[in-house]
Amino acid sequence: MKTLKLVSSVAVILALETAWSAEKIDINSLPVEKATLTHAPEVPPPITRKKPARVKIHLETKEVVKRLADGVEYTFWTFGGSVPGPFIRIREGDYVDFTLANHPSSKMPHNIDLHAVTGQGGGAEGSFTAPGHSSTFSFRALNPGLYIYHCATAPVGMHIANGMYGLIFVEPEKGLPPVDKEFYILQSEFYTKGKYGARGLQPFDMNKAVKEQPDYVVFNGSVGAITNDNALKAKAGDSIRMFVGNGGPSLVSSFHIIGEIFDQVYTEGGVIPNQKNVQTTLIPAGGSSIVEFKTQIPATYILVDHSIFRAFNKGALGMLKVEGDKDATIYSGKTEDGIYLPEGGAIQEIPVSEKKEEITEKTFAQRMDAGKAVFTQNCAACHQLQGEGIPNAFPPLAKSDFLMKDKKRAIGVVLNGLTGNVTVNGQTYNGVMPALGLSDDDVANVLTYVRNSWGNKGDLVNMKEVKALRGK
């Protein structure tokens, strides 16, 4: 047995020496450089050097409280202070000296498993680090591709669920074709004690995590991280490359961009484009994909997980705003006025918690602040962020005579929904507003907000007024 082990060991050593010899790599003679790390959605510039280098990477783990959604905070466990962690870009053949430092304020030990690493635990074995300490290990980037990295300290699922993941791209020797814009997108899910939108600092819920029932599914660490003012931006005619990862920890992503088609996809993070003209690409938990396309016309393209309730009810939604000249030969815009309500007849029922919360009345300022979050999460998709509505489909709330004329009626509409004809500012609408199942507190919040925004001037709506009308 000893002889066999010895022979095996010698064989491995010889094989390694042969490989290294064949590549004529002398680690100590490699040029040394510091890796450029970027936070999402930014991507480090392509690597143009023709030879391998010895690359130094320093990454800090830190536990921080940040915004998960409007009015919702979460204690994230992070690489580099952000979720997702920084984008790392190295070159095939590089020799990497990786130092992981765990901030003294951390409550937990952490490590890093880079899927790009060939070796014990993908580096987890060499990077286990207690708070206030740092660890260094080295690896050779043998295989080009786009890889997830994540914390692998027990309980592994909890560390990932709290935000410890990111992407590392091992650029092939000859690089990828040049493009005008590159973006870093990473999907993940969060499991909180409170339901989606429940305000305050939300703790992690292990039971929901084990059942794989997240309250939030998001791009780049929080609801709205790449929407509206934070949207990705490009110009018509730009060639776009998106490095897309899925940190999980559990769900598979059906990544899709509404209004765009991927010209080509490097499935599962490989470096060969193996499919063209793709509408939706699957990205496994702990996996990745590279998608490329050219933007022909201006529009706001919507990034979603096409498991669609995750997009419109849990946060997996982003925007790519493309500016430029319109081209009616590609897309005309509306040429005929009509009403199309693909979801108009569907009654959205959100269960009302039977647990009675002890919530005290709020000041006007508090209700305005909370009401904005409730409106954004539940109402803005139809009535639009500035309350302007959508002509012939969803009535405006801004300067709305219907909203402002009768406060009790407004409360009743939010509590019970509304169907049939309604006249707002002289225009008749015939649609469906679903009952959203909001609490008395949230009804008071959102009505105080919409009746005092965008030119409306009303008074505070309190819970007593809402309770008096609930059930009627």
C-alpha positions as CSV (number, residue, x, y, z in Angstrom):
1,M,0.0,0.0,0.0
2,K,2.8,2.4,0.9
3,T,4.5,1.6,-2.4
4,L,1.3,2.4,-4.3
5,K,0.8,5.7,-2.4
6,L,4.4,6.6,-3.2
7,V,4.0,5.8,-6.9
8,S,0.8,7.8,-7.0
9,S,2.4,10.8,-5.3
10,V,5.3,10.7,-7.7
11,A,3.0,10.4,-10.6
12,V,1.0,13.4,-9.5
13,I,4.2,15.5,-8.9
14,L,5.6,14.4,-12.3
15,A,2.3,15.3,-13.9
16,L,2.3,18.7,-12.3
17,E,5.9,19.3,-13.2
18,T,5.2,18.2,-16.8
19,A,2.2,20.6,-17.0
20,W,4.1,23.5,-15.6
21,S,7.2,22.7,-17.7
22,A,5.1,22.6,-20.8
23,E,3.7,26.0,-20.1
24,K,7.2,27.4,-19.2
25,I,5.9,29.3,-16.2
26,D,8.3,30.5,-13.6
27,I,6.1,32.0,-10.8
28,N,8.8,34.2,-9.4
29,S,9.5,35.8,-12.7
30,L,5.9,36.8,-13.4
31,P,5.1,40.5,-13.4
32,V,3.2,41.5,-10.3
33,E,0.0,43.5,-10.5
34,K,-2.9,44.4,-8.2
35,A,-6.3,43.2,-9.4
36,T,-8.9,45.9,-10.2
37,L,-12.2,45.1,-8.3
38,T,-15.5,46.8,-9.1
39,H,-18.8,46.9,-7.5
40,A,-22.0,46.0,-9.4
41,P,-23.0,46.9,-12.0
42,E,-19.5,48.0,-13.0
43,V,-17.1,45.6,-14.6
44,P,-13.3,46.0,-14.6
45,P,-11.8,46.8,-18.0
46,P,-10.7,43.8,-20.3
47,I,-7.3,42.5,-19.7
48,T,-5.1,43.2,-22.7
49,R,-1.7,41.8,-21.7
50,K,-0.6,38.8,-23.6
51,K,1.2,37.0,-20.8
52,P,0.2,35.7,-17.4
53,A,0.9,37.8,-14.3
54,R,1.1,37.3,-10.6
55,V,-2.0,39.0,-9.4
56,K,-2.6,40.3,-5.9
57,I,-6.2,40.3,-4.6
58,H,-7.2,41.7,-1.2
59,L,-10.8,41.2,-0.2
60,E,-12.4,42.1,3.1
61,T,-15.5,40.4,4.7
62,K,-17.7,42.7,6.7
63,E,-21.1,42.6,8.2
64,V,-23.2,45.7,7.5
65,V,-26.7,46.9,7.9
66,K,-28.1,48.3,4.6
67,R,-31.3,48.8,2.6
68,L,-33.0,45.7,1.3
69,A,-36.1,47.6,0.0
70,D,-37.7,51.0,0.8
71,G,-38.3,51.0,4.5
72,V,-36.6,47.6,5.0
73,E,-33.1,47.0,6.4
74,Y,-31.1,43.9,6.6
75,T,-27.8,42.8,8.2
76,F,-25.9,41.7,5.2
77,W,-22.7,39.6,5.4
78,T,-20.6,40.9,2.6
79,F,-17.4,40.6,0.6
80,G,-16.1,44.1,0.2
81,G,-19.0,45.8,2.0
82,S,-21.5,45.2,-0.8
83,V,-24.0,42.7,-2.1
84,P,-23.0,41.2,-4.4
85,G,-19.3,41.2,-3.7
86,P,-16.9,42.9,-6.1
87,F,-16.4,41.7,-9.7
88,I,-12.9,40.1,-10.0
89,R,-11.3,39.9,-13.4
90,I,-8.1,37.9,-14.1
91,R,-6.5,36.2,-17.1
92,E,-6.2,32.5,-17.9
93,G,-2.8,31.3,-16.6
94,D,-2.5,34.0,-14.0
95,Y,-1.0,33.1,-10.6
96,V,-3.2,34.7,-7.9
97,D,-2.2,35.5,-4.3
98,F,-5.5,35.9,-2.6
99,T,-5.8,37.5,0.8
100,L,-9.1,37.4,2.7
101,A,-9.4,39.7,5.7
102,N,-12.3,39.4,8.2
103,H,-13.1,42.8,9.8
104,P,-12.7,42.9,13.6
105,S,-16.4,43.9,14.0
106,S,-17.6,40.7,12.3
107,K,-19.6,38.3,14.5
108,M,-18.7,35.2,12.4
109,P,-15.7,33.6,10.8
110,H,-15.8,33.6,7.0
111,N,-13.9,32.0,4.0
112,I,-14.3,32.0,0.2
113,D,-15.0,29.3,-2.2
114,L,-14.1,30.5,-5.7
115,H,-15.5,28.2,-8.3
116,A,-12.6,29.2,-10.5
117,V,-10.1,27.5,-8.2
118,T,-8.9,24.0,-8.7
119,G,-8.1,22.8,-5.2
120,Q,-9.4,22.0,-1.8
121,G,-12.8,23.7,-1.3
122,G,-12.1,26.1,-4.1
123,G,-9.9,28.0,-1.7
124,A,-12.3,27.7,1.3
125,E,-9.7,25.5,3.1
126,G,-7.0,28.1,2.8
127,S,-9.1,31.1,3.6
128,F,-11.0,30.3,6.8
129,T,-10.6,33.4,8.7
130,A,-11.7,34.5,12.2
131,P,-12.8,38.1,12.9
132,G,-9.8,40.4,13.1
133,H,-7.6,38.0,11.1
134,S,-6.6,37.6,7.5
135,S,-5.6,34.5,5.4
136,T,-3.6,34.2,2.2
137,F,-3.6,31.4,-0.3
138,S,-2.5,31.1,-3.9
139,F,-4.0,29.5,-7.0
140,R,-3.4,29.2,-10.7
141,A,-6.3,30.2,-13.0
142,L,-6.3,27.1,-15.1
143,N,-9.8,27.3,-16.7
144,P,-11.2,30.4,-18.4
145,G,-14.9,31.2,-17.6
146,L,-17.3,33.2,-15.5
147,Y,-17.5,31.8,-12.0
148,I,-19.4,32.4,-8.8
149,Y,-17.6,32.8,-5.5
150,H,-19.2,32.5,-2.1
151,C,-18.6,32.0,1.6
152,A,-18.5,28.3,2.5
153,T,-18.3,28.5,6.3
154,A,-20.9,26.5,8.1
155,P,-23.8,27.0,8.1
156,V,-23.1,27.5,4.4
157,G,-26.6,28.3,3.4
158,M,-27.0,31.0,5.9
159,H,-23.7,32.7,4.9
160,I,-24.8,32.7,1.2
161,A,-28.4,33.7,2.1
162,N,-27.0,36.8,4.0
163,G,-25.2,38.1,0.9
164,M,-21.8,36.5,0.6
165,Y,-21.3,35.9,-3.2
166,G,-19.9,37.5,-6.3
167,L,-18.4,36.8,-9.7
168,I,-14.9,36.2,-10.9
169,F,-14.1,36.2,-14.6
170,V,-11.1,34.3,-15.8
171,E,-10.6,35.9,-19.2
172,P,-9.5,33.5,-21.9
173,E,-5.9,34.1,-23.3
174,K,-7.3,35.7,-26.4
175,G,-10.0,37.6,-24.5
176,L,-13.6,38.1,-25.7
177,P,-14.6,40.2,-28.7
178,P,-14.7,43.9,-27.8
179,V,-18.1,45.5,-26.9
180,D,-19.3,49.0,-26.1
181,K,-20.7,48.3,-22.6
182,E,-20.2,45.6,-20.0
183,F,-22.4,45.1,-16.9
184,Y,-22.3,43.0,-13.8
185,I,-25.7,41.5,-12.7
186,L,-26.2,39.0,-9.9
187,Q,-29.5,37.5,-8.8
188,S,-30.1,36.2,-5.3
189,E,-32.9,35.7,-2.8
190,F,-33.5,36.8,0.8
191,Y,-35.5,35.1,3.6
192,T,-36.9,37.5,6.2
193,K,-39.0,37.1,9.3
194,G,-41.5,39.7,8.0
195,K,-43.2,39.4,4.7
196,Y,-42.2,41.3,1.6
197,G,-42.2,45.0,2.4
198,A,-42.5,44.6,6.2
199,R,-40.6,47.7,7.5
200,G,-37.7,47.9,9.9
201,L,-34.6,45.7,10.4
202,Q,-35.6,42.2,9.2
203,P,-33.8,39.2,10.6
204,F,-33.0,36.1,8.6
205,D,-35.6,33.3,8.7
206,M,-34.0,29.8,8.6
207,N,-37.4,28.0,8.3
208,K,-38.2,29.9,5.1
209,A,-34.7,29.3,3.8
210,V,-35.0,25.5,4.3
211,K,-38.4,25.5,2.5
212,E,-36.9,27.7,-0.3
213,Q,-39.6,30.3,0.1
214,P,-37.9,33.6,-0.1
215,D,-39.6,36.9,0.5
216,Y,-37.2,38.8,-1.8
217,V,-35.6,37.8,-5.2
218,V,-33.5,40.7,-6.3
219,F,-30.8,41.8,-8.7
220,N,-27.6,43.3,-7.2
221,G,-28.5,42.9,-3.6
222,S,-31.7,45.0,-3.1
223,V,-35.1,45.9,-4.6
224,G,-34.5,48.7,-7.1
225,A,-30.7,48.4,-7.2
226,I,-30.8,48.8,-11.0
227,T,-34.1,50.6,-11.7
228,N,-35.1,54.2,-12.3
229,D,-32.2,56.6,-11.4
230,N,-30.0,53.5,-10.9
231,A,-30.9,52.0,-14.2
232,L,-28.2,50.7,-16.6
233,K,-27.6,53.1,-19.4
234,A,-26.6,52.7,-23.1
235,K,-27.1,54.2,-26.5
236,A,-28.9,52.8,-29.5
237,G,-26.4,50.9,-31.5
238,D,-24.3,49.9,-28.5
239,S,-23.1,46.3,-28.2
240,I,-23.8,45.1,-24.7
241,R,-22.3,42.2,-22.7
242,M,-23.8,41.2,-19.4
243,F,-22.0,39.0,-16.9
244,V,-24.9,37.4,-15.1
245,G,-24.6,35.3,-12.0
246,N,-27.0,33.6,-9.6
247,G,-25.9,33.5,-6.0
248,G,-29.0,31.6,-5.0
249,P,-28.8,30.1,-2.5
250,S,-31.7,28.0,-3.9
251,L,-33.6,29.2,-6.9
252,V,-32.8,28.8,-10.6
253,S,-33.1,32.0,-12.6
254,S,-35.0,32.4,-15.8
255,F,-33.1,35.5,-16.9
256,H,-34.9,37.6,-19.6
257,I,-34.9,41.1,-20.9
258,I,-38.3,42.4,-21.9
259,G,-38.1,43.8,-25.4
260,E,-34.7,42.4,-26.3
261,I,-33.3,39.2,-27.7
262,F,-29.8,37.9,-26.8
263,D,-27.8,37.7,-30.0
264,Q,-25.7,35.0,-28.3
265,V,-25.3,33.3,-25.0
266,Y,-22.3,31.7,-23.3
267,T,-24.4,29.3,-21.3
268,E,-23.3,28.3,-17.8
269,G,-20.5,30.8,-17.8
270,G,-18.4,29.1,-20.5
271,V,-16.3,31.0,-22.9
272,I,-17.8,29.7,-26.2
273,P,-21.0,31.3,-27.4
274,N,-23.0,28.2,-28.0
275,Q,-26.5,29.6,-28.8
276,K,-27.9,32.4,-30.8
277,N,-31.2,34.4,-30.7
278,V,-32.2,33.4,-27.2
279,Q,-35.2,34.9,-25.3
280,T,-34.6,33.5,-21.8
281,T,-31.6,31.7,-20.4
282,L,-31.5,29.5,-17.4
283,I,-28.9,30.2,-14.7
284,P,-28.5,27.6,-12.0
285,A,-28.0,28.6,-8.3
286,G,-24.2,28.9,-8.0
287,G,-23.9,29.4,-11.7
288,S,-23.6,32.1,-14.4
289,S,-24.1,33.1,-18.0
290,I,-22.8,35.7,-20.4
291,V,-25.3,37.3,-22.7
292,E,-24.5,39.6,-25.6
293,F,-26.8,41.8,-27.8
294,K,-26.9,45.0,-29.7
295,T,-29.4,47.7,-28.9
296,Q,-31.1,48.8,-32.1
297,I,-33.6,51.3,-30.8
298,P,-34.2,53.5,-27.7
299,A,-36.4,52.0,-25.0
300,T,-36.4,51.1,-21.3
301,Y,-35.7,47.4,-21.4
302,I,-36.8,45.5,-18.3
303,L,-34.6,42.8,-16.8
304,V,-36.5,40.1,-15.0
305,D,-36.5,36.6,-13.7
306,H,-39.2,35.3,-15.9
307,S,-40.6,33.2,-13.0
308,I,-42.6,36.3,-13.1
309,F,-44.0,36.7,-9.6
310,R,-40.4,37.0,-8.5
311,A,-40.1,40.0,-10.8
312,F,-43.2,42.0,-10.0
313,N,-43.9,40.8,-6.4
314,K,-40.5,40.0,-5.0
315,G,-38.1,42.5,-6.6
316,A,-36.3,40.7,-9.4
317,L,-36.5,43.6,-11.8
318,G,-34.0,45.9,-13.4
319,M,-33.9,48.4,-16.2
320,L,-31.6,49.2,-19.1
321,K,-32.4,52.6,-20.5
322,V,-31.3,53.1,-24.1
323,E,-31.3,56.5,-25.6
324,G,-31.1,57.3,-29.3
325,D,-33.2,57.9,-32.5
326,K,-36.3,56.0,-33.0
327,D,-36.5,53.6,-36.0
328,A,-40.1,52.8,-37.0
329,T,-38.8,50.1,-39.3
330,I,-37.9,48.1,-36.3
331,Y,-40.6,49.2,-33.8
332,S,-43.3,51.7,-34.5
333,G,-44.7,52.4,-31.1
334,K,-48.5,52.6,-30.7
335,T,-50.2,53.2,-34.0
336,E,-53.8,52.5,-32.8
337,D,-55.5,53.4,-29.6
338,G,-57.1,50.6,-27.7
339,I,-57.3,49.0,-24.3
340,Y,-55.2,46.0,-23.5
341,L,-55.3,44.7,-19.9
342,P,-53.6,41.4,-19.9
343,E,-53.8,41.3,-16.1
344,G,-56.8,43.5,-15.7
345,G,-59.3,40.8,-14.9
346,A,-57.1,39.1,-12.4
347,I,-57.9,39.8,-8.7
348,Q,-54.7,39.8,-6.8
349,E,-55.3,38.5,-3.3
350,I,-52.6,39.0,-0.8
351,P,-53.4,37.3,2.5
352,V,-54.0,39.5,5.4
353,S,-52.1,38.5,8.5
354,E,-54.3,37.3,11.2
355,K,-51.8,38.4,13.8
356,K,-52.9,41.7,15.2
357,E,-49.9,44.1,15.4
358,E,-49.6,46.7,18.1
359,I,-49.1,49.7,15.9
360,T,-49.5,53.2,17.3
361,E,-50.7,56.2,15.3
362,K,-48.0,58.0,13.3
363,T,-47.2,61.6,12.6
364,F,-47.9,63.1,9.2
365,A,-44.2,62.9,8.3
366,Q,-44.0,59.3,9.4
367,R,-47.0,58.3,7.3
368,M,-45.7,60.2,4.3
369,D,-42.4,58.3,4.5
370,A,-44.0,54.9,5.1
371,G,-46.7,55.6,2.5
372,K,-44.1,56.2,-0.2
373,A,-42.7,52.7,0.3
374,V,-46.2,51.2,0.3
375,F,-47.1,53.0,-2.9
376,T,-43.8,52.1,-4.7
377,Q,-44.2,48.4,-3.8
378,N,-48.0,48.0,-4.5
379,C,-49.3,50.9,-6.7
380,A,-46.6,52.4,-8.9
381,A,-46.7,49.7,-11.6
382,C,-50.2,50.9,-12.6
383,H,-50.5,54.5,-11.4
384,Q,-46.8,55.2,-12.2
385,L,-44.2,56.7,-9.8
386,Q,-45.3,60.2,-10.2
387,G,-49.0,59.3,-10.0
388,E,-49.7,60.3,-13.6
389,G,-51.4,57.0,-14.5
390,I,-51.6,55.5,-18.0
391,P,-54.0,57.0,-20.4
392,N,-57.1,54.8,-21.1
393,A,-55.9,52.2,-18.7
394,F,-55.0,53.3,-15.2
395,P,-56.4,56.7,-13.9
396,P,-54.0,59.3,-12.5
397,L,-53.7,60.0,-8.8
398,A,-51.8,63.3,-9.3
399,K,-54.3,66.2,-9.1
400,S,-57.1,63.6,-9.1
401,D,-60.6,65.0,-8.4
402,F,-61.9,61.4,-7.7
403,L,-59.2,60.8,-5.1
404,M,-59.5,64.1,-3.3
405,K,-63.2,64.6,-3.3
406,D,-64.2,61.9,-0.8
407,K,-61.7,60.5,1.7
408,K,-64.0,57.7,2.9
409,R,-64.5,56.5,-0.7
410,A,-60.8,56.5,-1.2
411,I,-60.3,54.4,1.9
412,G,-63.0,52.0,0.7
413,V,-61.3,51.6,-2.7
414,V,-58.0,50.7,-1.2
415,L,-59.6,48.3,1.2
416,N,-62.0,46.6,-1.2
417,G,-60.7,47.3,-4.7
418,L,-62.8,48.8,-7.5
419,T,-64.4,47.5,-10.7
420,G,-66.5,49.2,-13.3
421,N,-66.7,52.7,-14.7
422,V,-65.1,55.5,-12.8
423,T,-64.6,59.1,-14.0
424,V,-61.4,60.9,-13.1
425,N,-60.7,64.5,-14.2
426,G,-63.4,64.1,-16.8
427,Q,-62.2,60.9,-18.4
428,T,-63.9,57.5,-17.9
429,Y,-62.0,54.4,-17.0
430,N,-63.3,50.9,-16.9
431,G,-60.8,48.6,-15.3
432,V,-60.1,46.6,-12.2
433,M,-58.2,47.8,-9.2
434,P,-57.6,44.7,-7.0
435,A,-57.9,44.7,-3.2
436,L,-54.3,44.5,-2.1
437,G,-54.8,43.2,1.4
438,L,-53.0,46.0,3.1
439,S,-53.1,46.4,6.9
440,D,-55.0,49.4,8.4
441,D,-51.6,51.0,9.1
442,D,-50.5,50.7,5.5
443,V,-53.8,51.9,4.1
444,A,-53.5,55.0,6.2
445,N,-49.9,55.4,5.1
446,V,-50.5,55.1,1.4
447,L,-53.6,57.3,1.3
448,T,-51.8,60.0,3.4
449,Y,-49.0,59.8,0.8
450,V,-51.0,59.9,-2.4
451,R,-53.4,62.5,-1.1
452,N,-50.5,64.8,-0.3
453,S,-48.2,64.2,-3.3
454,W,-47.9,65.5,-6.9
455,G,-50.0,68.6,-6.3
456,N,-52.6,67.0,-4.1
457,K,-53.2,68.6,-0.7
458,G,-55.2,66.6,1.8
459,D,-55.1,65.8,5.5
460,L,-53.6,62.8,7.4
461,V,-55.5,59.5,7.2
462,N,-55.4,57.6,10.4
463,M,-56.0,53.9,11.4
464,K,-59.2,54.8,13.2
465,E,-60.7,56.0,10.0
466,V,-59.6,52.9,8.1
467,K,-60.8,50.5,10.8
468,A,-64.2,52.1,10.8
469,L,-64.6,51.3,7.1
470,R,-63.0,47.8,6.9
471,G,-65.6,45.2,6.1
472,K,-68.2,47.7,4.8
